């Protein structure tokens, strides 16, 4: 408003000026001042309206505050009146509490007198005493629960009330348990004393709980009074309450005394009535108790498991096992024990375990078998088995290993072709595959095989031996190839020869026997040429016998994985000779046998293995000894598989007409007799008398005439003594 007046005055002054421009400015200032004045007036009017509205709201709030204040005053007055009533009742409660304490002390003295009088009784009927005690406890519960209900209704805001109720529940549980314990007491005298003590304790607990409830209310009321009234008014109110409280507590004490006296008289009356009857039953009760104790002892003894008699090791172990399970609440009754070939077995009855079912799995649960093994010194892990027929449990304890049953010569002779028939069996073979583990005798067996073939079929042998310089080289056949490349070339040349003969390029009159040793190593040595060699071998196996040629492939692996490009069926065209343990691999990997046939062949192989090991152990022969017992599985085309006993290393040698053996003066591998010793053979297969020897020659060491020729060295004839295995030369 002030600014508007100032602008208006300035505008009037400029408007009155003679200058036209000043007049114009003055006019505009006057118009602006008038507009501002109108706006200011509008603002003032609005402010007045808002102020009036706020005044009305303030008046309404003042009225509301005045009303709330009046309500608060009324409420405070009502609260004050209520506090005055509570103060009066508090005074009454305080006086009543004091009177209750005095009354409790008097009651305690009276109860002690009654207790002394009651203790003089020697016996009491148990059921009556417990029933009376339960009645006292029921009265205790009814009284306190009614008391608590009244207090809870009157004083709902007492903070400590939940603790009082919880304490009451705990005391009720405590008293119930004690009543149960007293009810189970066998001694009548102890029952009386415990019942009286518990009755006194019930009264004490009831008093304590009431005092705690009163105290909670007093604390609550004191807090209320301190907030709303002065100490002087409170004391005055308390004084007034005390008078009323004394009246109430006296009446309560009088009523409570009457109840206690009535209960005591009733209890004493019951005790006196039962005393006469109890005295006459004492001797009977004592006799019955003694009989019960005796029967309990007999029952405990009869419930123990039956044990093994005697002091044998079997009985000791069995009784320890019985004790072990008895500690686990399982009753094992001893039945009997019996000796087995490998130990013994224990028999147990499990019928005396009530309704509990005892299974073998339950007895074998957790570490029970291991504990039994440690206890008995068993070499097996003993476990219980259920005998369905007898319904008992059997536990076998193995203390020794079964003795290996030695197969008889007659039994073994039915399982294999003896070495005496080796030459007759193999002489017509022309394509052969020999497999065997390291030092299983592959090379000596192949040499025996080659000599037998060439003795019955005129021809020459070509040996490819990549391990020519090895310490384990036992070949006496002249060597054609002495390296893996030589073997690779020899296989390729044989394949070409087979092809040339099949096309008529080369004649078929002469027989040639090719022997390839260490074929597995040759395959590995050639690396990238495996498939080429495998293809040549496959071609040779299928065609070689048709072209008056022979081939023997010697390796360690009984599978066909070392021959790329070939499968198992390709080898079915050849004779497969699997030595010793390789026979089982060949049986497993063959596609020619059914499952039952495989099992049968493996069973025979196991028996032959056991027999050979037993015989070699009996004769003191090592596994690589030339004369050790050995066998092989033979799988010929279009024939059932069979086993053959392998002859001793070096048993077969070519005669002077073939000229295959070129030995030295060094001692050759020794030989032993087969199951049935072979007689010495002449050049044409005729028997030679051991007394005459060969041309009158005898062994220089043992003078035996049981000799065989072993090739020539230069112009000297070599011999092997069958008796002492000495090798010597005669010019």
C-alpha positions, 0 to 999 in steps of 0.5 A: 500500500505504501509503494502504491501511494509513493508511485501515485504521487510520483505519477501526479508530479510527472503528469503536471510537468509541462514536458510531454514525455513526462506527462506520458510517463506520469500517466502510466505511473498513475494507471499502474498505481491504481492497478496496484491499489486494486490488487492490494485491496484484493489481497487485504480482503483475502487475508481478512477472510483467511484470518476469520476462518483461522479464528473460527478453527481456533475457537473450535479447537479451544472448545474441543480442548476444553471438552477433553480437559473436562473429560480428563478431569472426570476420568481422573476423579473416577480413577482417584475414587478407584485408587481410594477403594484399592488403597482400602482393599490393600490395607485389608490385604496387608492385615490379612497377610500378617494374620495369615503368617501368624496363622501359618506358624500356628498351623505349622506347630499344630501339624508338627504335633499331628505329624509326631502323633501320626509317625508313631503308627507303624503301618498304614494301608497304602491305598487309603493314605494315597487317596487321602493325600490326593484329596488334600492335593485336590482341595489345594488346587480348588482353593488356589484356582478359585483364589486366582480367578477372583484376583485375575478378574479384579486386577487385570493389569497386574504385571507379575500375575503371569509369573504367579500363574506359571509358578503355580503350574510348576508347583502343581507338576512338582506335587503330582510327581511327588505324589506318584513317587510316594504312591510307588513306595513299598515301605509302609513306614516311609509312606506315612512319613512322606505323606505327612511331609508332602501334606505339610509341603502342600500347605506351605506351597499354597501359602507361598503362592497366595502371598506372592499373589498378594505381593503382586497386587500390593506392588501394583496398587502402590505404584498406582497410588504413588502416581495419583495420591499423596503419601498422607492420603495413602497412609490414611486409606491404608489405615482404613483398609487395615481394619477391614482386612483384620476382620476378613483375615480372622474369618479366613483364618478361622475357616482355614483352621477348621478345615485343617483340623477336620482334615487332620482328624479324618486322616488320624481316624483313617490311620487308626482304623488301618493300624489294627489290620496292618499289624496283622498283615505285616508278617504276610507282607514280609513273606510275600516280599521275600518270595517276590525277591526270590522269584525275581532272581530266578526270573532274571537268571532264566531270562539270560541266554543259554550258553555253550558248554565245555571250554573248547574254542568254539564254545568260547567264541560262541559265548562271547558272541552271545554276551555281545548281543545280550548287551544289545538286548538281543537274546541268542540261545546256544544250540550247537556247533559243528566242525567244517572243512575250513573252520566251524559253524555256530547255531543259535536260537532267536525265539526268546526275544518276545514280540521282537523279530530278529532277522539275519540283517539285524544281527549283521547290522553295523560293525557286528561282523567285523567285531566277530572276526576280531573276536574269533580270529576268522579269515573271512567276515562272518555273517549270520544266515537264517535257516528257513527249515529249522528257524535258527541262525547259522554263523560260519567261522572260517579259520583256514583255507580249503585244501586244493584238490589235486586232480588225478591223471585219469581225470586230466587225461580226459580234459586234454590231448596228451603231449604223446599225441602232439605230433599226430595232432599238429602235423597237418597244420599249415596256417597257425596263430600262437599267442601267449604271455611273456615267457609262456614258451611261445617260441619253443612251442612254435619250434616243436610245431614247425619240426612236427609239420616238416617231419611229415611234409617235405619242405624248408622253414624260413624264420623271421626273429626280430629278437635274434640277439636276445638272451631269451632266444631259444630258436635252433631253426636257421634265421632268415630275418633278424629285424622288424623291417625284415619281418615286415618285408617277409610278410609282404613277400609271402603275400606276393608268393601266395598271389603268384602261386594262385595265378600260376606265375609260380609253381606250387611243388615246393612246400615252404613254412614261414614263421614270424615271431614277435608279430605284436612288436613288429606291428608296433614298430612299423607304426603307420604301416599297421594296416598294410601288414594287417591286410597282408596277414589277412590275405595270407591266412585265407590263401596260404594253405591252398598254395602249398605254403605254411605260416605261423604267426607268434604274438602275445595278444590273444585279441585281434586289436593288433591286426588292423583290418582283421576281425575275429572271424578272419582268424577262424580260417586258421588254427589258433593255439592260445598258451596258458592264461591266454586261453581264458582271454581267447575264450572271453573274446571269441564270437564262436562260443555261447555263454555256457560253452565259455563257462565250461571251457574256462572251468577246464582251463582252471583245472588244467592250470591247477594241475600244471602248477601242482605238478611243477611244484611237486617236481621243483620246476619253475614256470620257465623250465623247458620240461615244465607242465604246460597246456594250450587251447586249440581252436581249429576251423570247423572243429570244437575247441579242445585243450592240448598238453604242450611237449617239453621244449626241444623234444622234437628235432628234425633228422639228418635228411631235413637239416633244419637244426644247427645246434652248437656244443653248448647245452640245449634246453632240458626236456622232461617226460610227459604224462606218459613217457615217450619211447625213443624214436628212430629216423623213420619212427621205429622204436629203438631199444634203450639198451642198443642206443643209436648205432651203439652210441651212449651218453658219456655222462650216464651211459644211457642209450635212450638218445635222440638225434639233434641235428648236425654240426659240420660232419658231427652228429649231435645227440640229446640224452633223454635220461640226463638231458646231456647234449653231445656230438659224435663224429 
